[in-house]
Amino acid sequence: MPDRDSAVWWRAVRAHTFPLQRCADCAALRHPAREVCARCRSFAWTWTPALGTGTVDSWTTTHRAVHPGFAGLVPYTVLRVRLDDAPGLWCWGGLAEADPGVLRAGLPVRAVFTDADEDLTLIDWAPR
Protein backbone atom coordinates (compact mmCIF):
# COMPACT_ATOMS: atom_id res chain seq x y z
CA MET A 1 0.00 0.00 0.00
CA PRO A 2 1.29 3.48 -0.78
CA ASP A 3 2.23 5.44 2.30
CA ARG A 4 3.33 8.99 3.03
CA ASP A 5 6.81 8.38 1.61
CA SER A 6 6.01 6.09 -1.33
CA ALA A 7 2.70 7.44 -2.71
CA VAL A 8 4.42 9.67 -5.29
CA TRP A 9 6.59 6.72 -6.37
CA TRP A 10 3.57 4.46 -6.95
CA ARG A 11 1.73 7.16 -8.93
CA ALA A 12 4.80 7.66 -11.14
CA VAL A 13 5.25 3.93 -11.70
CA ARG A 14 1.55 3.72 -12.62
CA ALA A 15 2.34 6.35 -15.31
CA HIS A 16 5.28 4.14 -16.46
CA THR A 17 8.01 6.47 -15.21
CA PHE A 18 10.88 5.64 -12.87
CA PRO A 19 11.62 8.44 -10.35
CA LEU A 20 14.04 8.60 -7.44
CA GLN A 21 14.02 10.85 -4.40
CA ARG A 22 16.79 13.46 -4.32
CA CYS A 23 17.77 15.16 -1.07
CA ALA A 24 17.12 18.89 -1.43
CA ASP A 25 20.12 19.70 0.79
CA CYS A 26 22.97 17.33 -0.19
CA ALA A 27 21.57 16.05 -3.56
CA ALA A 28 21.95 12.38 -2.61
CA LEU A 29 19.65 10.05 -4.50
CA ARG A 30 17.71 7.47 -2.51
CA HIS A 31 15.51 4.45 -3.07
CA PRO A 32 13.21 3.27 -1.65
CA ALA A 33 11.47 6.49 -0.66
CA ARG A 34 11.84 7.60 2.95
CA GLU A 35 11.32 10.67 5.05
CA VAL A 36 14.90 11.49 6.03
CA CYS A 37 18.19 11.55 4.13
CA ALA A 38 20.63 8.93 5.43
CA ARG A 39 23.59 11.10 4.39
CA CYS A 40 22.76 14.51 5.90
CA ARG A 41 19.55 13.83 7.92
CA SER A 42 17.55 16.42 5.97
CA PHE A 43 13.77 16.14 5.78
CA ALA A 44 13.62 18.02 2.44
CA TRP A 45 13.50 16.21 -0.89
CA THR A 46 12.32 16.36 -4.48
CA TRP A 47 11.61 13.71 -7.09
CA THR A 48 13.80 13.35 -10.15
CA PRO A 49 13.51 11.15 -13.25
CA ALA A 50 15.85 8.16 -13.17
CA LEU A 51 17.39 6.10 -15.95
CA GLY A 52 15.47 2.92 -15.16
CA THR A 53 18.55 0.84 -15.93
CA GLY A 54 20.97 -1.19 -13.89
CA THR A 55 22.82 -4.45 -13.55
CA VAL A 56 21.76 -7.70 -11.93
CA ASP A 57 23.28 -7.98 -8.47
CA SER A 58 21.44 -11.08 -7.23
CA TRP A 59 18.33 -13.15 -7.89
CA THR A 60 16.22 -16.01 -6.61
CA THR A 61 13.81 -18.34 -8.38
CA THR A 62 10.87 -19.59 -6.35
CA HIS A 63 9.54 -23.03 -7.29
CA ARG A 64 6.99 -23.54 -4.51
CA ALA A 65 4.16 -21.14 -3.73
CA VAL A 66 4.26 -20.03 -0.11
CA HIS A 67 0.79 -18.49 -0.49
CA PRO A 68 -2.15 -19.82 -2.55
CA GLY A 69 -2.34 -16.51 -4.42
CA PHE A 70 1.05 -17.26 -6.03
CA ALA A 71 0.29 -20.87 -7.05
CA GLY A 72 -0.29 -19.96 -10.69
CA LEU A 73 2.94 -17.97 -10.92
CA VAL A 74 5.58 -20.51 -9.91
CA PRO A 75 8.28 -20.72 -10.88
CA TYR A 76 9.05 -16.99 -10.78
CA THR A 77 12.31 -15.09 -10.50
CA VAL A 78 12.95 -11.92 -8.50
CA LEU A 79 16.02 -9.78 -9.21
CA ARG A 80 17.96 -7.35 -7.07
CA VAL A 81 19.20 -4.69 -9.49
CA ARG A 82 22.01 -2.23 -8.80
CA LEU A 83 20.70 1.01 -10.30
CA ASP A 84 22.91 2.92 -12.74
CA ASP A 85 21.83 6.26 -11.24
CA ALA A 86 23.93 6.08 -8.07
CA PRO A 87 26.17 3.69 -6.14
CA GLY A 88 24.39 1.86 -3.36
CA LEU A 89 20.89 2.05 -4.85
CA TRP A 90 19.01 -1.17 -5.58
CA CYS A 91 15.55 -1.99 -6.83
CA TRP A 92 13.82 -5.36 -6.72
CA GLY A 93 11.45 -6.76 -9.31
CA GLY A 94 10.50 -9.74 -11.38
CA LEU A 95 12.33 -11.04 -14.42
CA ALA A 96 10.57 -10.11 -17.68
CA GLU A 97 11.11 -11.05 -21.32
CA ALA A 98 13.76 -13.69 -20.57
CA ASP A 99 14.44 -17.12 -19.16
CA PRO A 100 16.29 -17.30 -15.79
CA GLY A 101 19.04 -19.23 -17.58
CA VAL A 102 20.36 -15.95 -19.04
CA LEU A 103 20.96 -14.41 -15.62
CA ARG A 104 24.46 -13.61 -14.41
CA ALA A 105 25.87 -11.05 -12.02
CA GLY A 106 26.46 -7.80 -13.88
CA LEU A 107 23.87 -8.48 -16.62
CA PRO A 108 22.60 -5.09 -17.89
CA VAL A 109 18.83 -4.72 -17.47
CA ARG A 110 16.13 -2.12 -18.03
CA ALA A 111 12.94 -1.45 -16.13
CA VAL A 112 9.68 -2.60 -17.67
CA PHE A 113 6.27 -1.76 -16.27
CA THR A 114 3.76 -4.51 -15.58
CA ASP A 115 0.18 -3.35 -15.06
CA ALA A 116 -0.97 -5.98 -12.56
CA ASP A 117 -4.50 -4.55 -12.42
CA GLU A 118 -6.24 -1.20 -12.82
CA ASP A 119 -4.69 0.14 -9.59
CA LEU A 120 -1.26 -1.49 -9.44
CA THR A 121 1.78 -1.30 -11.70
CA LEU A 122 4.97 -3.15 -10.83
CA ILE A 123 8.57 -2.70 -11.93
CA ASP A 124 10.06 -5.76 -13.60
CA TRP A 125 13.46 -6.10 -15.26
CA ALA A 126 14.40 -7.27 -18.76
CA PRO A 127 17.87 -7.79 -20.25
CA ARG A 128 19.08 -4.93 -22.44
N, C-alpha and C positions, 0 to 999 in steps of 0.2 A: 504494500500500500504506500502511495506517496505520502511523505511527511513534510514537515516544515522545510527541511534541508533538501529533499530530493524532488519535490513537486515540479519545479522548473525543469529538471532533468527529464522526468517522465513525459512532460508535455513536449519537450524538444524531440525526444526519441519517437514519440507518436507522430511527429511531423517529419520523421526520417532525417533528423540532423543529430550530430554528435557533439554536444558542448562539454566544456570542462569549467569548473570554477577557477577563477583567478583571484588571488588575494589583492585587494585594492591598495594595500600598503607595501608589501614586499614583492608582488607580482608572481609569487609561486603558484604553479598550477596544482590542482588537487582533484582526486577522484578516489572514492566516491564523495559525493557532496557532504559537507559537514559545516557546522556553525563557526568553528574557530580554526584559524590557520595554525598548523603544527609548527611552522617555521618561526613566525613572529608573534603568534597569539592574537592577531587582529580578528575582530568580528566583522570586518568590512570585506565584501567581495563583489565581483561581477561575474557574468558568464561570457565565455568566449568560444567561438567555433574551434573545433579540434579537427585533426586530420582524419581520424577514424581509421588509422592504420597502426600496425604494430608487428611484433614477432611472437610466435608461440614460445611461451616460457615453460608451460607444463600442461598436462591434460589427464583426464581419466575417462574411461569408458565404463558405463554402468550396464550390466547384463541382467540384473534382477531388480524388478520394481520393488521399492521399499514402501510404496503407497499405491493403492489400487488405481488412483488417477493417472499414474505413469505406466501402467501395464501395457498400453498400446504403443508406447514410445521406445521400449527397450529393444535392442541396445541403443544408447545415446551417448554422445561424447561431449564433455564440457572442457573448454580451453581456458587457461589463464594466459592472457596476452599482455606483454610488455608494450605499453603505448609508445609510439614514436614521438609524441609531443613533449615528453619530459622524463628524465630518469626517475625511477621509483614509482611510476604510475602503472597500475595494472587494471584490466577490465576482464570480467569473466563472461562467458557466453557459449552457446552451443556451436558445434561444427556444422557448417552449411556448405553445400555444393561440392562435397568431397567425401571420400572414404577415409576412415581413421588410419588406414595403412599409409597414407601420404604424410602423416604427421612426423615432425622431427623438431627438436629444439632449434629455435632460430628461424623457423619457416615464416616468411613474410605473409601477413594476412590483412584483410580489409573488413571493416564492419559492414554487415548486411542487416537489414531491418525486417523482422518477422512479425507481421500483424497477427497476433495470437487470437484476438477477437476484436470486437468493435471498441473496446476500452483499453486494450493492452498491446503494446508493441515491445518486442524484445530485441536486444542486440545479439546477433550471432556473428560468426567469423568464417570467412572463406579464404582459401589461398589466393594470393595475387601474383 
